[in-house]
Structures are given as C-alpha cells and as structure tokens.
Amino acid sequence: MVVDVESQWWSIEVLDATRSSAARWRDSYQEVVVSAAVSHGARDWNWQVFHWGILFEMAFTDESAWMAFRALPAVQAALDAVPDPVNGLLIYPGRGGSAGNVLPRRPRPITGAGSAPIPREPDRTRLNLSRAEPAPTIGGVFV
C-alpha cells in the first residue's frame, strides 16, 4: 500500500508480561484494532513482532482521525486488555521499532593512562622505648 507524505504515523507497543505474551493479545484483538483503524481513516498499518513484544504502526491522514480512532470503545477495551496495562503499553506519534539492530555501547576511552597508583605501605617510624629518661623538672615541677 502506498502512503502519501501527508500521513501521520502513530505507534502502539505492547510488551510481554510474565504470565501472558503480546502475541496472544495480538491474536485476540488484531481484527478489532485493524478494522477500527481502517474505518477511521488509516491509510496503512504494519504489525512487527519483537522478542520483547509487538508493535502496531498506523498512518492516518490527520491527527483528528487518530483521536477518533483512540476514542472508540472497542479500541479502549483492546488497550485495557494488554498483558501488562501498567508498564506494558506505549502509545506515541511516529514510527517505532525501526531504528535497526540495537548494538551495545562501546566503553568510552579512559582519560589519562587508565591506571591507578600502586598502593604503597606508609613509612614506618622507629621508636626506641628501651631507655626511659626522667622528664625535666624545675623546682620539683615537671616542665
């Protein structure tokens, strides 16, 4: 399907939960969500499956079409039924999940030589306590 440049993309990410998967949610609500999107002006849509869950992208002609889609009771019910409704639902404008493979960050170069100083033992002070000398006194009073 060809989408014109004027379309605005919106994304819905559903994350897996400990007891249920986002793929199972997709199997249950795919027809409802897609038919609601198409009937409210979606020009294109795309499902993507990831190891963490699923992504549903839709292209609407304008923001009011998106808002009408989001306000539908069937869409609200589908979004309320995601596996983790507190932390497992992300809705945002734009396309998502298309940033390519995630590569781990390389460590930053270490400033300077990158080494710590070698620990050294503190200098020892010798005390000779074998001789005891009386403290000096002046008139019987210790000074």
Disulfide bonds with the S-S distance in Angstrom:
none
